[in-house]
Amino acid sequence: MTNSPLTNYLLIVGIGFLLIAVLGQTKLGFAEINPGCFGRTLALFLGVSSLLFALGMVGLQMETFDIIRNYLTQQIQQYLG
């Protein structure tokens, strides 16, 4: 992991959003979290995207992203065609 504070913030925020998405209605001491269905879905999307963005900032090689992109492109083309 790099020493970038932005990466650390994105990891913490991503884990926090995923906790909100998984736990849903809960009380944490004096605070009550009640996001609803749309809020949980949005928290799931934000949590996963921030974790993926933090993972990308760590410094994965571009070849890895190219392999994943090519694989997904082939799968989509096979599914649609």
N, C-alpha and C positions, 0 to 999 in steps of 0.2 A: 504494500500500500504506500502511496506517496504521502508526502507531508503537506499536501494541499488541504487547506481548511475547507474549501468548497466540497471536496470529495467526502470529507468527514461529515459535513452538514447534510449532504445529500443522502448519505447512508443512514444517519439518524432520522431524518425526515421520512425516508422511505420505510424504515422499520416502524415509525410511529403511525404512518398512514395504514400500513398493513395491519397493525394492531387494532386500529379503529375499524377497519373493514372486517376483521375476523371477530372481534368481540361484540360489536354492535351496541346494544343497550347495556350500559354498565355504569356503576358508580365507583369513582376513585376518590375516596375520602370525601371531600366537600364538593367535588366536581362531578357532574352527571353528563355522560356522553350518550346522546340519542340521535344518531345521524339519519335514520330512516333508510329506506331501500336505495333511493338515488344517492344519498350521501355515502353509503357503504360501497356502492359501485364506483363512485367517483374517487373515494379514498383508495380503493383497490387499484384503479387505473393510475392515480398519482403515485402511489407507493411503488408499483412495479416499474413505472417509467423513470422515477428518480433513482431507483436501484440500478436499472439498466444504464442510465446516464452516468452514474458514479462508476459502474463497472467499465464503461467505455473510457472514462477519464483516467483510469488506473494505468492505461497504456497497453492495451491489447494490440497485437500487431494487426496491420491492415489486411494481411492475408487471411486472417481468421474471419474478419468481417466479410471479405469477398467470398469466402467459401460458404458462409451462412447465407449471404444474399443470393448466390448462385443456386444453392440448394432450394431455398424458398421460391425463387423464380421458377425453377423446374417443376416443383410440386404444384404451384399455382397453374402453370401452363398445362400440366397433365390433368389437373382437376377440371379446368375450364374447356380444354380441347379434347 
